[in-house]
Amino acid sequence: MLSYSELRPGVFFILDGQPYEVLEFSFLRMQQRKPVAQTKIKNLVSGKIISRNFQPNETFEEAQINYKNVKFLYSHRGKFVLCEPNNPSQRFELGQEQIGELANFLKSNSQIEVIEFKEKIINITLPIKMDFKVIEAPPGIKGDTAQGGTKAVKIETGATINVPLFINEGDIIRINTQTGLYAERVEKSK
């Protein structure tokens, strides 16, 4: 069992039957009152981040979370097909609700990690930065560059990303998958 003072960033615990990860932790001491642990926690099933205060008398069960490397193969009608990295015949599916917004950055044959809780896959994690090919890009309009303008382009997964005006169709760009923002151009189209 974990006490409220052990809820440090990176710790996994169970609250209301759901696994949570502690993102932020601080003590709040007010006069004439007991100290309170202020936390920002992330629900590993839904991905929602909430702020919550815990009292000194509260204890928590530590969540046993496992990470496993898998390969993403393809998606079809809202289902995402993955397999073991060394055994493509051992396939399994995940639904849109388990993957959420990360579906915008799933590329065929990319290596990802699945998060397991009680031998059930609850979520996935992607590499922080991934490279994508731009498949549609409107031309930059002359005179738009004074304010460091941006334009919306479509990448190979079908997602739309805001990028600087100098990005063209066929360029390879690097995107931060946690924020969904453009990071840099990796390769210019020929």
C-alpha positions in Angstrom: 0.0 0.0 0.0 1.1 3.5 -0.8 0.6 6.4 1.6 -0.3 9.9 0.3 3.3 11.1 0.7 4.5 8.4 -1.7 2.5 9.7 -4.7 5.5 11.1 -6.5 5.6 11.8 -10.3 5.8 8.6 -12.2 4.1 6.4 -9.6 1.2 4.2 -10.7 -1.7 3.6 -8.3 -5.3 2.5 -8.3 -8.1 4.9 -7.5 -11.8 3.9 -7.7 -10.7 0.7 -9.5 -8.9 2.6 -12.3 -5.1 2.9 -12.8 -3.6 6.4 -12.5 -0.2 7.9 -13.0 1.0 10.8 -10.9 2.2 13.7 -13.1 2.7 16.4 -10.5 2.9 16.4 -6.7 3.3 19.1 -4.1 2.5 19.5 -0.3 0.2 22.2 0.8 0.5 23.2 4.5 -1.9 25.7 5.9 -2.0 27.1 9.4 -4.1 25.0 11.9 -4.7 22.3 9.3 -3.1 19.0 8.3 -0.9 18.9 5.3 -2.5 18.0 2.0 -1.0 16.4 -1.1 -1.9 18.3 -4.2 -1.5 16.1 -7.3 -2.2 16.1 -11.0 -3.0 12.6 -12.1 -3.7 10.9 -15.4 -6.3 8.1 -15.8 -4.4 5.4 -17.9 -7.6 4.0 -19.3 -9.4 7.2 -20.5 -6.3 9.5 -20.7 -8.1 12.2 -18.7 -5.9 14.4 -16.5 -7.4 15.7 -13.2 -6.2 17.6 -10.2 -6.9 16.0 -6.9 -6.0 16.6 -3.2 -5.2 13.7 -0.9 -5.4 13.6 2.9 -2.8 12.0 5.3 -5.1 9.2 6.2 -5.6 7.9 2.6 -3.7 4.9 1.3 -3.6 3.4 -2.2 -2.9 0.1 -3.9 0.1 0.2 -6.3 -0.9 -0.5 -9.9 1.0 -3.2 -11.7 1.5 -1.7 -15.2 3.4 -3.6 -17.9 4.7 -2.2 -21.1 5.1 -4.4 -24.2 6.6 -3.6 -27.6 4.3 -4.3 -30.6 4.1 -3.5 -34.3 1.2 -1.6 -35.8 0.0 -3.2 -39.0 -3.1 -1.4 -40.3 -6.5 0.0 -39.4 -9.8 -1.0 -40.8 -13.3 0.4 -39.9 -12.2 1.8 -36.5 -10.2 -1.3 -35.6 -6.4 -1.2 -35.2 -4.5 -4.4 -36.0 -1.3 -5.0 -34.1 1.1 -7.9 -33.8 4.1 -9.2 -31.8 7.3 -7.7 -33.3 8.8 -11.1 -34.1 5.7 -13.0 -34.9 3.3 -11.3 -37.4 0.9 -14.2 -37.2 0.1 -13.4 -33.6 -2.3 -10.5 -34.2 -4.8 -8.7 -32.0 -7.1 -5.7 -32.4 -7.7 -2.5 -30.4 -10.7 -0.2 -30.8 -10.7 3.6 -31.4 -11.7 4.2 -27.7 -8.4 2.6 -26.6 -6.2 4.5 -29.0 -8.0 7.9 -29.1 -6.2 10.9 -30.6 -3.0 8.8 -31.1 -4.7 7.2 -34.2 -3.7 10.3 -36.1 0.0 9.3 -35.8 -0.2 5.5 -36.4 1.9 4.5 -39.4 1.9 1.0 -40.9 4.8 -1.1 -39.6 5.7 1.3 -36.8 6.9 0.1 -33.4 4.7 1.2 -30.5 4.3 0.2 -26.8 1.0 -1.1 -25.3 0.2 -0.5 -21.7 -1.2 -3.5 -19.9 -3.2 -3.5 -16.6 -4.4 -6.8 -15.1 -3.4 -8.5 -18.4 -5.7 -6.2 -20.5 -4.4 -3.6 -22.9 -5.6 -0.2 -21.7 -3.6 2.2 -23.8 -0.7 2.7 -26.2 2.3 5.0 -26.3 4.1 6.2 -29.4 7.7 7.5 -29.8 7.7 11.2 -28.8 8.8 12.2 -32.3 7.9 10.5 -35.5 8.5 11.3 -39.2 5.7 11.6 -41.7 5.4 12.3 -45.4 3.3 15.3 -46.5 0.8 14.2 -49.0 -1.2 17.4 -49.5 0.1 20.9 -49.1 -1.4 24.2 -50.4 1.2 26.6 -51.9 2.5 29.3 -49.6 1.2 32.7 -50.7 3.8 35.4 -51.3 3.7 38.0 -48.6 2.4 35.7 -45.9 5.8 35.3 -44.3 6.0 38.6 -42.4 4.3 37.1 -39.3 5.9 33.6 -39.6 2.7 32.2 -41.0 1.5 28.6 -41.0 -0.6 26.5 -43.2 -2.5 23.2 -42.8 -1.1 20.1 -44.6 -2.2 16.5 -44.7 0.2 13.8 -43.7 0.3 10.2 -44.8 -1.9 9.0 -42.0 -4.7 11.4 -43.0 -4.2 13.8 -40.1 -4.0 17.6 -40.7 -1.1 19.5 -39.1 -0.2 23.2 -39.0 3.3 23.7 -40.4 5.4 26.7 -41.6 4.8 28.0 -45.1 8.0 26.5 -46.6 6.7 22.9 -46.2 5.7 21.4 -49.5 4.0 18.2 -50.7 6.5 15.3 -50.6 8.5 16.7 -47.7 9.3 14.5 -44.7 8.4 16.3 -41.4 9.0 15.4 -37.8 6.0 15.7 -35.5 5.8 15.6 -31.7 3.1 12.9 -31.1 2.4 14.1 -27.5 1.4 17.6 -28.6 0.5 17.0 -32.2 2.7 19.9 -33.3 5.3 20.3 -36.1 8.9 19.9 -34.9 11.1 20.2 -38.0 11.6 19.3 -41.6 13.6 16.1 -42.0 13.9 15.9 -45.8 12.9 18.2 -48.6 11.0 16.8 -51.5 13.0 16.4 -54.7 
